[in-house]
């Protein structure tokens, strides 16, 4: 038995959740937020048999896409307490971060 924890961007979460339902993959969905961009994410927690891990990973990979976006870093103050202009920078966002862990016990009540 494995626990898959998948963190995906909010814009991909509904489509992925629908694919999980069609594939009869039970998942707990949590609203989360990222630290770097402070944008909304969705975290799926999935308990699955070992032989279905690759199936779930394939669903996540085909649904969670990366793209580039511009962000403006927070304004900072230098030693003289003067603010420096924040220059927008291009960053890659999206995709998925996935953890797969062995689970000793798994119960559904």
N, C-alpha and C positions, 0 to 999 in steps of 0.2 A: 504494500500500500504506500502511496506517495501523497504528499501535500504539495500542490503547485500554488505558488503565490505569484500572480501576474499583475504588474502595475502598468496600466495603459492610459493614454490620454483620453479625457472625457469624450472628445469627438469620435473616438473609435469604440467606446464602451457599449453603446446600444446595439451596434451591429454585431459585436463580439458576443454580447449576451444572447442575442437572437440565434447565433450559430450554436452556442452552447445548448440552448433549448432544443433545437432541431437534432443535435447529436446526442441528446439525452445525457448531457454532462451537467451535474448539479454543481452550482457555484454560489458562494456567498459573496455579495457585492458590497463594497465599502467605499464611501466617498472619502478621498484623501487629497492632499495637495503637495505639490513638489516644493522643495526648498530653494532651488536655484532660481527658477522662474516664477515661483509662487503661483503657479497655475493649477487648475483643477485636474485631478487624476481620478481614476477609479481603480481600486484594488480588488481583484477576484481571488478568493480562497477556494481551492478545489481539492477535494479528496477523491482520489482515483486509483483504480487498480494499476499495478505495474505495467500490464500489457496495453493500457490505454494512454500512457504518458505521451508517446509520440503523436498520437492523434490529437490530443489537446494542444500540444506545442505547435502542431501544424495549423490548427485553427487560429491560434494567437498570432503566429507569424504572417499568415495570409490576410489578417484583418488589421493589424497594427502597423501603420505606415509612418515613416519619418518624412519630415519636410523642414524647410528652412524658414525662419521667421526673424524679424528684427526686434530687438528689445533694447530699451534704454536702461542702463544701470542706474542705481540710486545715486543721487547727488551726494558727493562727499565733501568734507571740509578738510583743508590742509592745515598745517601747523599754525599758520597765521589766521586761522578761522575764516578763510575766504573760500567760498564755494567754487568748485571747478565744474565746468560745463560737462554734462554727460553726453557722450557721443554714442548714438545707436550702433549696435553691433549685431551681426548676423550669427544666429546660433541654430543648431540642428535640434529639432524637437520631435516628439512623437515616438513611434516604435513601442517597444515593450521591454520592461525589465522583469525577468522571470526567475524565480527560485524554485528548485525542486528538492524536497527533503523526504527522507525516509520517515515513515510514521509507524510507531510501535502498535498503537491501537486506534481504531476508528469506529465510532458508534453513531447510528442514526436512531433516534427515538421518536 
